Amino acid sequence: MPRGRLCLALALAIQGHAALAATPAANRDALMAQVRDERAQGHRVDALRHLQAILDQWPDDREAREMNVALLTELGATTRARQLAPGVQPPPTALDLARLDADHAAHEIRWADGEPANPNTPYAEADKAVADARKLADDPSLPADLRRRGTFDLLVALDQAGRPDEAIQRYDALKKEGVDLPAYAERAVADALLVRRRPLESAALYEDSIRKDPGPYASTDSEPRIGLMYAYSESGQTDKAFATIDELAAREQPWVRIRGIRLPIQNPRKVDADLNAAVLRNYVGMPRSAYDQLYAMSREAPTNAQIRRELGNTELARGWPRRALDDFHIASTLDRRDVDALVGEAEAYRALNDYAQVDEILAEAETRADRNGRVDRAERAWQREKGWQFDISTEQGKGSSPDYGDRDATTQASIASPLIDDHWRVMALGRYSTADLPEGDVRRTRFGVGIRGYAQGFMAYVQALPSADRYVGKTALETGFDWSLTDHWALAADYSTAGEDTPLRAQYYGVSAKTLDTAVTWRASELTQARLGVSRDKFSDGNTRTGWLASVIQRVHTEPNLTIDGGVEVGGSMNTDTDRPYFNPRRDNSYALTGRLENLLGQFYERSVTQRIDVAVGQYAEKGYATDWMATVRYGQVFQAREGVRLGWGIGWHNQPYDGRREHRFVLDLTLHWGE
């Protein structure tokens, strides 16, 4: 845009000065006075046009030549101004030329915010601005004030060029010298500090820059309160982040009037404020609120690439990867420079298990913006996801239960190979379960291998786990799939020739079961979900068990980093035989009201601690016995130590009647995941 305005100005000047070429000499002073007035009023294009008429008649006029250089500099034509300056008589001093170079570097910094001449070298203009500003800042022959100006401009150029480390290094040196930065330089350093994950220092600099320059700001300048919002958010000051962005959004008017245009136009600063207010809500776990705002904005401005991209991010957070993918495609088409839209596409494909295009998309994003932090994080996340995956979980139970005895333990571990040809993984698995039954100790031990396959919205597996214990000598042959038909419907099924759901008491007596579990899930969004599961277990002793479980979960409260869900769970089972040594009632059913609270206790970028409380209270009815209450309570935490490493722990208690006797069980569970 600055270059376009400059070209228009020069064209008007060339066109107009010919008509004024015949101006009498007596009018020279009047024309020069007019030029000064027009410059003072900001009408530099008109001033340049009249100045050219003077130079056509008096080409050696020193005042006109100096004014020509000044006007070209102010209009951004600093290269041409630098070419003409030596022709002024007497010629300018070295210091005057250095000041012109400083003006040129300042304009280069502004130009670097525009579209690059070559999309494959997006930082070329910014790097040129850095080089020219660095020459001024590091030239010992220049006066201190000019070097200081060059240093301030260099801070801005370094931030634009994606070189935050040097910007911070130079800022730290200035800070030691006691130098007070101007507001525009503070904003650049604050952004660099935010990139390098020093949000508290960043927030302090943003606050100081706003005190020095509260606005209003030029249309080409960014709004520092948006950067301040992110600094507050990333330093854990969520309330301040909301207050900052919501106040800004409320203050900006939806429409502005431009001189010469009859109808008002949409205020871009209002759009930026509303857009970032929605982004903040999505970031703190409020995707519904963000989606409603962005969807309304998208209806008003369907060709705004930023709105489309952030709409896709909220749709991804709400569990709609296909819809998100459509909006990311639109955003990429509208703005080929929007690398965040490409990152969104890659994340949507990953959510759909459609891995074939991810490498190509991220490579393109890297080409367009190899210094973009989000591209780098997305690339690291993808490398972790397609690499080795390791999971281990264990449950340690204690109590009195017909299936588990007085004490029990279950441990499962798996390791998956890196992705093979974007569609396959080879896995090694191990399971070990024990229980202290009244009849004696029992264990179930299996180790085996398997293979997983991936396609868009689909995952299937086949695995074999031979028995390594003396109770049941059967190899468990297992297969199953998870199929996401749409953004709302999903099917799942699992089959095993020696299912892990077989009670350990049955294992003690050498009884195994062929198990089939199926489920259909409807998920409107993160707010509402319904699920129906049906299972059938065919025991080796002739008994057949049929079970079902239906649940509905509804979000009842959402606030930043905290959610509360409520629901209903209803289920039952039926056995064909009842005279078996394990718990197998002829018929039973249950219902429960469920609740879940989940909130973020603390977060610093990838490191976070989340807690979760689950409660279920209801009734259990077994044929031949009285109906009585049942309850389950669990408290747990998940600690993400770094990217790709999660540790979890939880403690739970369950109580319900079995065959008319009340039984209870305490459980400690631990989990570890390494990968993505």
C-alpha positions as CSV (number, residue, x, y, z in Angstrom):
1,M,0.0,0.0,0.0
2,P,2.8,2.6,0.8
3,R,4.4,1.8,-2.6
4,G,1.1,2.1,-4.4
5,R,0.4,5.6,-2.9
6,L,4.0,6.6,-3.9
7,C,3.5,5.5,-7.5
8,L,0.2,7.5,-7.7
9,A,1.9,10.6,-6.3
10,L,4.7,10.5,-8.7
11,A,2.4,9.9,-11.7
12,L,0.2,12.9,-10.7
13,A,3.3,15.0,-10.3
14,I,4.7,14.1,-13.7
15,Q,1.3,14.7,-15.3
16,G,0.7,18.1,-13.6
17,H,4.0,19.8,-13.8
18,A,4.0,20.0,-17.6
19,A,0.9,22.2,-17.4
20,L,2.6,24.5,-15.0
21,A,5.9,24.6,-16.9
22,A,5.1,28.0,-18.5
23,T,4.6,29.7,-15.1
24,P,6.1,33.3,-15.2
25,A,9.2,33.9,-13.1
26,A,7.2,36.4,-11.0
27,N,5.1,33.6,-9.7
28,R,8.1,31.5,-8.4
29,D,7.9,32.9,-4.8
30,A,4.1,32.4,-4.8
31,L,4.4,28.8,-6.0
32,M,7.1,28.1,-3.3
33,A,4.9,29.6,-0.7
34,Q,2.0,27.3,-1.9
35,V,4.3,24.3,-1.8
36,R,5.2,25.1,1.9
37,D,1.6,25.5,2.8
38,E,0.6,22.3,1.1
39,R,3.4,20.4,2.8
40,A,2.4,21.8,6.2
41,Q,-1.2,20.7,5.6
42,G,-0.1,17.2,4.7
43,H,-0.9,17.6,1.0
44,R,2.5,16.4,-0.2
45,V,1.3,15.1,-3.6
46,D,0.0,18.5,-4.5
47,A,3.1,20.1,-3.1
48,L,5.3,17.9,-5.2
49,R,3.4,18.6,-8.3
50,H,3.8,22.4,-7.9
51,L,7.4,21.9,-7.0
52,Q,8.1,20.1,-10.2
53,A,6.8,23.1,-12.1
54,I,9.3,25.3,-10.3
55,L,12.2,23.0,-11.1
56,D,11.2,22.9,-14.7
57,Q,11.7,26.7,-14.9
58,W,14.5,27.0,-12.4
59,P,16.3,23.6,-12.3
60,D,19.2,25.0,-10.2
61,D,16.9,26.5,-7.5
62,R,18.6,25.3,-4.3
63,E,15.5,25.7,-2.1
64,A,13.3,23.8,-4.6
65,R,15.9,21.0,-4.9
66,E,16.2,20.7,-1.1
67,M,12.4,20.7,-0.8
68,N,12.2,18.1,-3.5
69,V,14.5,15.8,-1.6
70,A,12.5,16.4,1.6
71,L,9.1,15.7,0.0
72,L,10.3,12.5,-1.7
73,T,11.7,11.4,1.6
74,E,8.4,12.0,3.4
75,L,6.4,10.3,0.7
76,G,8.7,7.2,1.0
77,A,10.7,7.7,-2.2
78,T,13.9,7.7,-0.2
79,T,15.9,5.9,-2.8
80,R,15.2,8.6,-5.4
81,A,15.8,11.3,-2.7
82,R,19.2,9.8,-1.9
83,Q,20.0,9.9,-5.7
84,L,19.1,13.6,-6.0
85,A,20.6,14.8,-2.8
86,P,24.2,15.0,-4.0
87,G,23.1,17.2,-6.9
88,V,22.1,20.0,-4.6
89,Q,24.6,22.9,-4.6
90,P,26.4,23.2,-2.5
91,P,26.2,19.5,-1.9
92,P,24.9,18.2,1.4
93,T,27.3,17.2,4.2
94,A,28.0,13.6,5.1
95,L,25.8,14.1,8.2
96,D,22.9,15.2,6.0
97,L,23.4,12.2,3.8
98,A,23.5,10.0,6.9
99,R,20.2,11.4,8.0
100,L,18.7,10.6,4.6
101,D,20.0,7.1,5.0
102,A,18.2,6.9,8.4
103,D,15.0,8.1,6.7
104,H,15.5,5.4,4.1
105,A,16.0,2.7,6.7
106,A,12.8,3.8,8.5
107,H,10.8,3.6,5.3
108,E,12.3,0.2,4.5
109,I,11.0,-1.0,7.9
110,R,7.5,0.1,6.9
111,W,7.8,-1.5,3.5
112,A,8.8,-4.8,5.1
113,D,5.3,-5.0,6.6
114,G,3.8,-5.2,3.1
115,E,3.7,-8.1,0.7
116,P,7.2,-9.5,-0.2
117,A,8.3,-9.1,-3.8
118,N,9.1,-12.8,-3.8
119,P,6.8,-15.1,-1.7
120,N,9.7,-17.6,-1.5
121,T,11.9,-15.1,0.3
122,P,9.4,-13.5,2.7
123,Y,12.1,-11.9,4.9
124,A,14.2,-10.3,2.1
125,E,12.8,-6.8,2.6
126,A,13.0,-7.1,6.4
127,D,16.6,-8.4,6.3
128,K,17.6,-5.4,4.0
129,A,16.0,-3.0,6.6
130,V,18.0,-4.7,9.4
131,A,21.2,-4.4,7.5
132,D,20.7,-0.7,6.7
133,A,19.6,0.1,10.2
134,R,22.5,-1.8,11.7
135,K,25.0,0.2,9.6
136,L,23.7,3.4,11.2
137,A,23.4,2.0,14.7
138,D,27.0,0.6,14.7
139,D,28.8,3.5,12.8
140,P,31.1,5.2,15.3
141,S,31.6,8.1,13.0
142,L,28.0,9.3,13.4
143,P,26.7,11.5,16.1
144,A,25.3,9.8,19.2
145,D,21.7,11.0,18.5
146,L,21.7,9.5,14.9
147,R,23.2,6.2,16.1
148,R,20.6,6.1,18.9
149,R,17.8,6.7,16.3
150,G,19.3,3.9,14.2
151,T,19.4,1.6,17.2
152,F,15.7,2.2,17.9
153,D,14.8,1.6,14.3
154,L,16.9,-1.5,14.3
155,L,14.9,-3.0,17.2
156,V,11.8,-2.7,15.1
157,A,13.5,-4.1,12.0
158,L,14.8,-7.1,14.0
159,D,11.4,-7.9,15.4
160,Q,9.8,-7.7,11.9
161,A,12.6,-9.9,10.5
162,G,11.9,-12.7,13.0
163,R,15.2,-12.1,14.9
164,P,14.1,-11.6,18.5
165,D,17.3,-12.7,20.1
166,E,19.4,-9.8,18.7
167,A,16.5,-7.4,19.5
168,I,16.5,-8.5,23.1
169,Q,20.3,-8.5,23.4
170,R,20.4,-4.9,22.1
171,Y,17.5,-3.9,24.4
172,D,19.3,-5.4,27.4
173,A,22.4,-3.3,26.6
174,L,20.4,-0.1,26.3
175,K,18.7,-0.9,29.6
176,K,22.1,-1.2,31.3
177,E,23.0,2.2,29.9
178,G,19.8,3.7,31.4
179,V,18.4,4.5,27.9
180,D,14.6,5.2,27.8
181,L,13.1,3.8,24.7
182,P,10.5,5.6,22.7
183,A,7.1,3.9,22.6
184,Y,7.4,2.4,19.1
185,A,10.7,0.7,20.0
186,E,9.3,-0.6,23.3
187,R,6.5,-2.3,21.4
188,A,8.9,-4.0,19.1
189,V,11.0,-5.3,22.0
190,A,7.8,-6.4,23.9
191,D,6.9,-8.5,20.9
192,A,10.3,-10.0,20.8
193,L,10.1,-10.9,24.5
194,L,6.8,-12.5,23.9
195,V,8.3,-14.6,21.1
196,R,11.0,-15.7,23.5
197,R,8.5,-16.6,26.2
198,R,9.2,-13.8,28.6
199,P,5.6,-12.6,29.0
200,L,5.9,-10.7,32.3
201,E,8.7,-8.5,30.9
202,S,6.7,-8.1,27.7
203,A,3.6,-6.9,29.5
204,A,5.6,-4.3,31.4
205,L,7.0,-2.9,28.2
206,Y,3.7,-2.8,26.5
207,E,2.2,-1.0,29.5
208,D,5.0,1.6,29.4
209,S,4.6,2.1,25.7
210,I,0.9,2.7,26.1
211,R,1.5,5.2,28.9
212,K,3.9,7.1,26.6
213,D,1.7,6.9,23.6
214,P,-1.9,6.1,24.4
215,G,-3.0,6.6,20.8
216,P,-4.8,7.0,18.5
217,Y,-2.3,5.3,16.2
218,A,-1.6,5.5,12.5
219,S,-3.4,3.1,10.3
220,T,-0.1,1.4,9.5
221,D,0.8,0.8,13.2
222,S,-0.4,-2.2,15.2
223,E,-2.6,-1.7,18.3
224,P,-0.3,-2.4,21.3
225,R,-3.2,-3.4,23.5
226,I,-3.6,-6.5,21.5
227,G,0.0,-7.5,22.2
228,L,-0.5,-6.6,25.8
229,M,-3.5,-9.0,25.9
230,Y,-1.4,-11.9,24.7
231,A,1.4,-11.0,27.3
232,Y,-1.2,-11.0,30.1
233,S,-2.7,-14.3,28.9
234,E,0.6,-16.1,28.5
235,S,1.8,-14.9,31.9
236,G,-1.4,-16.3,33.6
237,Q,-3.1,-12.9,34.1
238,T,-6.3,-14.0,32.4
239,D,-8.6,-11.4,34.0
240,K,-6.3,-8.6,32.8
241,A,-6.2,-10.1,29.3
242,F,-10.0,-10.1,29.1
243,A,-10.3,-6.6,30.5
244,T,-7.8,-5.2,28.0
245,I,-9.2,-6.7,24.9
246,D,-12.9,-6.3,25.8
247,E,-12.3,-2.6,26.6
248,L,-10.5,-2.1,23.3
249,A,-13.3,-3.8,21.4
250,A,-16.0,-1.8,23.1
251,R,-14.2,1.5,22.4
252,E,-13.6,1.0,18.7
253,Q,-16.5,2.0,16.5
254,P,-17.8,-0.5,13.9
255,W,-17.7,2.0,11.0
256,V,-15.4,4.9,10.0
257,R,-15.8,7.6,7.4
258,I,-13.0,8.4,4.9
259,R,-12.9,11.7,3.2
260,G,-14.0,11.4,-0.4
261,I,-16.1,8.2,0.2
262,R,-19.8,8.7,0.6
263,L,-20.6,5.6,2.7
264,P,-18.8,4.6,5.8
265,I,-16.4,1.6,5.7
266,Q,-15.8,-1.1,8.2
267,N,-13.3,-0.1,10.9
268,P,-10.3,-2.5,10.6
269,R,-9.2,-1.8,14.2
270,K,-12.7,-2.9,15.4
271,V,-12.3,-6.1,13.4
272,D,-8.8,-6.7,14.9
273,A,-10.1,-6.2,18.4
274,D,-13.1,-8.4,18.0
275,L,-11.1,-11.1,16.3
276,N,-8.5,-11.2,19.0
277,A,-11.1,-11.2,21.7
278,A,-12.5,-14.4,20.2
279,V,-9.0,-15.9,19.9
280,L,-8.5,-15.3,23.6
281,R,-11.7,-17.1,24.4
282,N,-10.7,-20.1,22.3
283,Y,-7.3,-20.2,24.0
284,V,-8.7,-20.4,27.5
285,G,-11.2,-23.2,26.7
286,M,-14.3,-21.3,25.7
287,P,-14.6,-22.3,22.0
288,R,-18.4,-21.9,21.9
289,S,-18.2,-18.2,22.8
290,A,-15.3,-17.7,20.3
291,Y,-17.2,-19.6,17.6
292,D,-20.4,-17.5,17.9
293,Q,-18.5,-14.3,17.6
294,L,-16.3,-15.4,14.7
295,Y,-19.2,-17.0,12.8
296,A,-21.1,-13.7,13.0
297,M,-18.0,-11.8,11.8
298,S,-17.6,-14.3,8.9
299,R,-21.1,-13.7,7.7
300,E,-20.4,-10.0,7.5
301,A,-17.0,-10.4,5.9
302,P,-16.8,-13.8,4.2
303,T,-13.6,-12.9,2.3
304,N,-11.6,-11.9,5.4
305,A,-8.8,-14.5,5.6
306,Q,-8.0,-13.9,9.2
307,I,-11.6,-14.4,10.3
308,R,-11.8,-17.6,8.3
309,R,-8.6,-19.0,9.7
310,E,-9.6,-18.3,13.4
311,L,-13.1,-19.7,12.7
312,G,-11.3,-22.9,11.6
313,N,-9.3,-23.0,14.8
314,T,-12.4,-22.7,16.9
315,E,-14.2,-25.4,14.8
316,L,-11.2,-27.7,15.4
317,A,-11.4,-27.0,19.1
318,R,-15.1,-27.9,19.0
319,G,-14.4,-31.3,17.4
320,W,-15.3,-30.4,13.8
321,P,-12.1,-31.1,11.8
322,R,-13.9,-31.4,8.5
323,R,-15.6,-28.1,8.8
324,A,-12.4,-26.6,10.1
325,L,-10.5,-27.9,7.1
326,D,-12.9,-26.2,4.7
327,D,-12.4,-22.8,6.4
328,F,-8.6,-23.3,6.4
329,H,-8.7,-24.0,2.7
330,I,-10.7,-20.8,2.1
331,A,-8.3,-18.7,4.3
332,S,-5.3,-20.1,2.4
333,T,-6.9,-19.2,-0.9
334,L,-7.8,-15.7,0.2
335,D,-4.3,-15.0,1.5
336,R,-1.5,-17.0,0.2
337,R,0.8,-15.5,2.8
338,D,-1.2,-16.7,5.8
339,V,1.0,-19.5,7.1
340,D,-1.2,-19.9,10.2
341,A,-4.0,-21.2,7.8
342,L,-1.5,-23.8,6.5
343,V,-0.7,-24.8,10.0
344,G,-4.4,-25.1,10.7
345,E,-4.8,-27.4,7.7
346,A,-2.1,-29.6,8.9
347,E,-3.6,-29.9,12.4
348,A,-7.0,-30.7,10.9
349,Y,-5.6,-33.5,8.7
350,R,-3.8,-34.8,11.8
351,A,-7.1,-34.8,13.8
352,L,-8.6,-36.9,10.9
353,N,-5.7,-39.4,10.9
354,D,-5.1,-38.3,7.3
355,Y,-1.4,-38.0,7.4
356,A,-0.4,-38.1,3.7
357,Q,-0.5,-34.3,3.1
358,V,0.9,-33.0,6.4
359,D,4.6,-33.1,5.4
360,E,3.9,-31.2,2.2
361,I,1.7,-28.6,3.9
362,L,4.2,-27.9,6.7
363,A,7.1,-27.7,4.2
364,E,5.2,-25.0,2.3
365,A,4.5,-23.1,5.5
366,E,8.3,-23.4,6.3
367,T,9.1,-22.0,2.9
368,R,6.8,-19.0,3.4
369,A,7.8,-18.2,6.9
370,D,10.7,-20.2,8.3
371,R,11.1,-17.9,11.2
372,N,7.5,-18.1,12.3
373,G,7.2,-19.6,15.8
374,R,3.9,-21.4,15.2
375,V,5.3,-23.1,12.2
376,D,8.2,-24.3,14.2
377,R,5.9,-25.6,17.0
378,A,3.7,-27.4,14.5
379,E,6.6,-29.0,12.8
380,R,7.9,-30.3,16.2
381,A,4.4,-31.6,17.1
382,W,4.2,-33.4,13.8
383,Q,7.6,-35.0,14.2
384,R,6.5,-36.3,17.7
385,E,3.2,-37.6,16.4
386,K,4.7,-39.5,13.5
387,G,7.6,-40.8,15.7
388,W,7.7,-43.4,18.5
389,Q,4.7,-43.5,20.9
390,F,4.9,-45.0,24.4
391,D,2.1,-45.5,26.9
392,I,1.9,-47.2,30.3
393,S,-0.9,-47.2,32.8
394,T,-1.5,-49.1,36.0
395,E,-4.4,-49.4,38.5
396,Q,-3.9,-50.6,42.1
397,G,-7.2,-51.6,43.7
398,K,-8.1,-52.5,47.3
399,G,-11.4,-53.5,48.7
400,S,-14.0,-56.3,48.5
401,S,-15.3,-57.2,45.1
402,P,-16.5,-60.5,43.5
403,D,-14.5,-59.7,40.4
404,Y,-11.3,-58.3,41.9
405,G,-11.0,-59.8,45.4
406,D,-9.4,-57.9,48.4
407,R,-6.5,-56.5,46.3
408,D,-5.9,-56.2,42.6
409,A,-3.6,-54.6,40.1
410,T,-3.6,-54.1,36.3
411,T,-0.8,-52.7,34.2
412,Q,-0.8,-52.1,30.5
413,A,2.0,-50.9,28.3
414,S,2.4,-50.3,24.5
415,I,5.0,-49.0,22.2
416,A,4.2,-48.0,18.6
417,S,6.7,-47.6,15.8
418,P,7.0,-44.4,13.8
419,L,4.4,-44.0,11.0
420,I,5.1,-46.2,8.0
421,D,4.1,-44.8,4.6
422,D,1.8,-42.3,6.4
423,H,-0.7,-45.1,7.1
424,W,0.7,-47.8,9.4
425,R,2.3,-48.5,12.7
426,V,3.6,-51.7,14.2
427,M,3.0,-52.1,17.9
428,A,4.2,-54.2,20.8
429,L,1.8,-54.6,23.8
430,G,1.8,-56.1,27.3
431,R,-0.9,-56.6,29.9
432,Y,-0.5,-57.9,33.4
433,S,-3.4,-58.3,35.9
434,T,-3.5,-59.9,39.4
435,A,-6.1,-60.3,42.1
436,D,-6.1,-61.7,45.7
437,L,-9.3,-63.8,45.7
438,P,-10.6,-65.8,48.7
439,E,-9.9,-68.9,46.7
440,G,-6.3,-67.9,46.0
441,D,-4.2,-65.6,43.9
442,V,-4.8,-65.3,40.2
443,R,-3.0,-63.4,37.3
444,R,-3.5,-62.8,33.6
445,T,-0.4,-62.1,31.6
446,R,-0.3,-61.4,27.8
447,F,2.4,-60.0,25.5
448,G,2.1,-59.6,21.8
449,V,2.3,-57.5,18.6
450,G,-0.1,-55.8,16.3
451,I,-0.5,-53.4,13.5
452,R,-2.6,-50.2,13.2
453,G,-3.8,-48.7,9.9
454,Y,-5.0,-45.1,9.4
455,A,-7.2,-43.4,6.7
456,Q,-9.2,-40.2,6.8
457,G,-11.4,-40.4,9.9
458,F,-10.6,-44.1,10.4
459,M,-8.3,-46.2,12.5
460,A,-8.3,-50.0,12.6
461,Y,-6.1,-52.5,14.3
462,V,-5.2,-56.3,14.4
463,Q,-3.1,-57.8,17.2
464,A,-2.2,-61.1,18.8
465,L,-1.4,-61.5,22.5
466,P,-0.4,-65.1,23.5
467,S,-1.1,-66.0,27.1
468,A,1.9,-66.3,29.5
469,D,0.0,-67.6,32.5
470,R,-1.1,-71.1,33.6
471,Y,-4.8,-70.3,34.0
472,V,-6.0,-69.7,30.4
473,G,-3.7,-70.8,27.6
474,K,-5.5,-69.1,24.7
475,T,-4.0,-66.5,22.5
476,A,-6.1,-63.4,22.3
477,L,-6.6,-62.4,18.7
478,E,-8.0,-58.9,18.7
479,T,-9.3,-56.5,16.0
480,G,-11.3,-53.4,16.0
481,F,-11.9,-49.9,14.5
482,D,-12.8,-46.4,15.3
483,W,-14.7,-44.7,12.4
484,S,-15.5,-41.0,12.4
485,L,-18.2,-40.9,9.8
486,T,-18.8,-37.1,10.1
487,D,-17.9,-34.3,12.5
488,H,-20.9,-35.5,14.6
489,W,-21.2,-39.3,14.2
490,A,-18.8,-42.1,15.1
491,L,-18.8,-45.9,15.2
492,A,-16.5,-48.2,17.1
493,A,-16.2,-52.0,17.5
494,D,-13.7,-54.3,19.2
495,Y,-13.5,-58.1,19.1
496,S,-11.3,-60.5,21.0
497,T,-11.1,-64.3,21.2
498,A,-10.0,-64.0,24.9
499,G,-11.3,-60.6,26.0
500,E,-9.6,-58.6,28.7
501,D,-13.1,-57.8,30.2
502,T,-13.4,-61.4,31.4
503,P,-13.6,-61.3,35.2
504,L,-10.4,-62.3,37.0
505,R,-12.5,-64.8,39.1
506,A,-13.4,-66.5,35.8
507,Q,-9.8,-66.5,34.9
508,Y,-9.0,-68.4,38.1
509,Y,-11.3,-71.2,37.1
510,G,-9.8,-71.3,33.6
511,V,-12.8,-69.6,31.9
512,S,-12.3,-67.2,29.1
513,A,-14.7,-65.3,26.8
514,K,-15.0,-64.1,23.3
515,T,-16.0,-60.5,23.5
516,L,-17.6,-58.0,21.1
517,D,-18.0,-54.4,22.1
518,T,-19.8,-51.9,19.8
519,A,-20.6,-48.2,20.2
520,V,-22.2,-45.4,18.3
521,T,-21.6,-41.8,19.4
522,W,-23.3,-38.6,18.5
523,R,-21.4,-35.5,19.4
524,A,-23.0,-32.1,18.7
525,S,-19.9,-30.3,19.9
526,E,-17.8,-30.0,23.0
527,L,-21.0,-29.2,24.8
528,T,-23.2,-32.2,24.1
529,Q,-22.6,-35.9,23.5
530,A,-24.7,-39.1,23.5
531,R,-23.4,-42.6,23.4
532,L,-24.9,-46.1,23.2
533,G,-22.7,-49.1,23.7
534,V,-23.7,-52.8,23.3
535,S,-21.5,-55.7,24.2
536,R,-21.8,-59.5,24.0
537,D,-19.5,-61.9,25.9
538,K,-19.6,-65.6,25.1
539,F,-17.9,-67.5,27.9
540,S,-16.1,-70.8,27.4
541,D,-18.3,-72.4,30.1
542,G,-21.4,-71.8,28.0
543,N,-22.7,-68.6,29.6
544,T,-23.5,-65.7,27.3
545,R,-23.7,-62.1,28.7
546,T,-25.3,-59.3,26.8
547,G,-24.9,-55.7,28.1
548,W,-25.7,-52.2,27.2
549,L,-24.8,-48.7,28.4
550,A,-26.2,-45.4,27.3
551,S,-25.0,-42.0,28.4
552,V,-25.8,-38.3,27.7
553,I,-23.3,-35.6,28.7
554,Q,-24.1,-31.9,28.7
555,R,-21.9,-29.0,29.5
556,V,-23.6,-26.9,32.2
557,H,-21.0,-24.3,32.9
558,T,-17.9,-22.8,31.2
559,E,-15.5,-20.1,32.2
560,P,-11.9,-19.5,31.5
561,N,-9.9,-22.7,32.0
562,L,-12.8,-24.4,33.8
563,T,-15.7,-26.6,32.7
564,I,-18.5,-28.4,34.5
565,D,-20.4,-31.2,32.8
566,G,-23.5,-33.1,33.9
567,G,-25.1,-36.2,32.6
568,V,-27.1,-39.4,32.9
569,E,-25.9,-42.9,32.5
570,V,-28.2,-45.9,32.2
571,G,-27.2,-49.5,31.6
572,G,-27.9,-53.2,32.2
573,S,-26.8,-56.8,31.5
574,M,-28.3,-60.3,31.2
575,N,-26.6,-63.7,31.6
576,T,-28.0,-67.0,30.2
577,D,-26.5,-68.9,33.2
578,T,-26.3,-67.9,36.8
579,D,-24.6,-70.9,38.5
580,R,-21.1,-69.8,37.8
581,P,-18.2,-68.9,40.2
582,Y,-18.0,-65.3,38.9
583,F,-20.5,-62.6,39.2
584,N,-23.2,-63.2,36.6
585,P,-26.7,-62.1,37.7
586,R,-29.6,-63.3,35.6
587,R,-30.5,-59.6,34.9
588,D,-29.4,-56.3,36.4
589,N,-29.7,-52.6,35.5
590,S,-28.5,-49.3,36.9
591,Y,-28.8,-45.6,36.4
592,A,-26.6,-42.7,37.7
593,L,-26.4,-39.0,37.5
594,T,-22.9,-38.0,36.6
595,G,-20.9,-34.8,37.0
596,R,-17.4,-33.7,36.0
597,L,-15.3,-30.7,36.9
598,E,-12.1,-30.0,35.0
599,N,-9.9,-27.0,35.3
600,L,-6.4,-25.8,34.6
601,L,-4.5,-25.2,37.8
602,G,-1.5,-23.7,36.1
603,Q,0.2,-23.3,32.7
604,F,3.4,-21.9,31.3
605,Y,3.3,-22.7,27.6
606,E,3.7,-26.5,27.1
607,R,4.0,-27.1,30.9
608,S,0.6,-27.4,32.6
609,V,-1.3,-29.0,35.5
610,T,-5.0,-29.9,35.1
611,Q,-7.3,-31.4,37.7
612,R,-10.5,-33.4,37.2
613,I,-13.2,-34.5,39.6
614,D,-15.7,-37.2,38.5
615,V,-18.8,-38.1,40.5
616,A,-21.6,-40.6,39.8
617,V,-24.6,-41.3,42.1
618,G,-27.5,-43.6,41.3
619,Q,-29.2,-46.9,42.0
620,Y,-28.4,-50.5,41.2
621,A,-31.0,-53.2,40.8
622,E,-30.2,-56.9,40.5
623,K,-33.0,-59.5,39.9
624,G,-33.8,-61.3,43.1
625,Y,-32.4,-58.6,45.4
626,A,-33.5,-55.2,46.7
627,T,-32.6,-52.1,44.8
628,D,-29.9,-50.0,46.5
629,W,-27.7,-47.0,46.0
630,M,-24.3,-46.9,44.2
631,A,-21.7,-44.2,43.9
632,T,-18.4,-43.5,42.3
633,V,-16.0,-40.6,43.1
634,R,-12.6,-39.9,41.5
635,Y,-10.1,-37.1,41.7
636,G,-7.1,-36.9,39.4
637,Q,-4.5,-34.6,37.9
638,V,-2.5,-34.6,34.6
639,F,0.9,-32.9,34.5
640,Q,2.4,-32.1,31.2
641,A,6.1,-31.8,31.9
642,R,7.1,-30.8,28.4
643,E,6.1,-31.2,24.8
644,G,5.1,-34.8,24.3
645,V,5.3,-36.0,27.9
646,R,2.2,-36.3,30.1
647,L,2.0,-37.8,33.6
648,G,-1.3,-38.6,35.3
649,W,-2.6,-39.8,38.6
650,G,-5.9,-40.4,40.2
651,I,-7.6,-41.9,43.2
652,G,-11.2,-43.2,43.1
653,W,-13.8,-45.0,45.3
654,H,-16.7,-47.2,44.1
655,N,-19.5,-48.7,46.2
656,Q,-22.5,-50.8,45.1
657,P,-24.3,-54.0,46.1
658,Y,-23.5,-57.4,44.5
659,D,-25.8,-60.3,45.2
660,G,-27.3,-58.3,48.0
661,R,-24.0,-57.5,49.8
662,R,-22.5,-54.1,49.7
663,E,-19.0,-54.1,48.2
664,H,-16.5,-51.3,47.8
665,R,-13.2,-50.6,46.1
666,F,-10.5,-47.9,46.3
667,V,-8.3,-47.5,43.2
668,L,-5.1,-45.6,42.5
669,D,-4.3,-45.1,38.8
670,L,-1.1,-43.8,37.2
671,T,-0.5,-43.0,33.5
672,L,2.5,-42.0,31.4
673,H,2.5,-41.0,27.8
674,W,5.5,-40.2,25.6
675,G,5.1,-39.0,22.1
676,E,2.2,-36.8,20.9
